[in-house]
Amino acid sequence: MSEERGSLEARIKRVLDQEIEQLDAITRSRLARARARALAPVTAPAPLRQWAPIGGVVLASALAIVLWWGEGGETPQRPALAPGDFELLTATDSLQLFEELDFFLWLEEEADRAG
């Protein structure tokens, strides 16, 4: 199997070398430079990878500050419902209230003006 592979690689290399010899000098030069660039080691890190650790630290710090400050405040207390309020909310005859809503709004405005 390795003999077949070696012979196949040799034939491919020979055909490619013949094709390269048929190319003009400018194209061969461009191919050689492109090959050199492709095989050259990367010396400079990618810009985003360079800042990723710093960004992670900043994000974690901001999250910690938000969570720390968020726990210091008091939770606002809601007023408890009186039994009368609960009955008003569960009443089935409250449709009449909505039908006469304009009257009750007017009544409230009049009370505010008088008071």
Secondary structure in CASP SS format (residue, H / E / C, confidence):
PFRMAT SS
TARGET T0000
AUTHOR 0000-0000-0000
METHOD secondary structure of the structure
MODEL  1
M C 1.00
S H 1.00
E H 1.00
E H 1.00
R H 1.00
G H 1.00
S H 1.00
L H 1.00
E H 1.00
A H 1.00
R H 1.00
I H 1.00
K H 1.00
R H 1.00
V H 1.00
L H 1.00
D H 1.00
Q H 1.00
E H 1.00
I H 1.00
E H 1.00
Q H 1.00
L C 1.00
D C 1.00
A H 1.00
I H 1.00
T H 1.00
R H 1.00
S H 1.00
R H 1.00
L H 1.00
A H 1.00
R H 1.00
A H 1.00
R H 1.00
A H 1.00
R H 1.00
A H 1.00
L H 1.00
A C 1.00
P C 1.00
V C 1.00
T C 1.00
A C 1.00
P C 1.00
A C 1.00
P H 1.00
L H 1.00
R H 1.00
Q H 1.00
W H 1.00
A H 1.00
P H 1.00
I H 1.00
G H 1.00
G H 1.00
V H 1.00
V H 1.00
L H 1.00
A H 1.00
S H 1.00
A H 1.00
L H 1.00
A H 1.00
I H 1.00
V H 1.00
L H 1.00
W H 1.00
W H 1.00
G H 1.00
E C 1.00
G C 1.00
G C 1.00
E C 1.00
T C 1.00
P C 1.00
Q C 1.00
R C 1.00
P C 1.00
A C 1.00
L C 1.00
A C 1.00
P H 1.00
G H 1.00
D H 1.00
F H 1.00
E H 1.00
L H 1.00
L H 1.00
T H 1.00
A C 1.00
T C 1.00
D C 1.00
S C 1.00
L H 1.00
Q H 1.00
L H 1.00
F H 1.00
E H 1.00
E C 1.00
L H 1.00
D H 1.00
F H 1.00
F H 1.00
L H 1.00
W H 1.00
L H 1.00
E H 1.00
E H 1.00
E H 1.00
A H 1.00
D H 1.00
R H 1.00
A H 1.00
G C 1.00
END
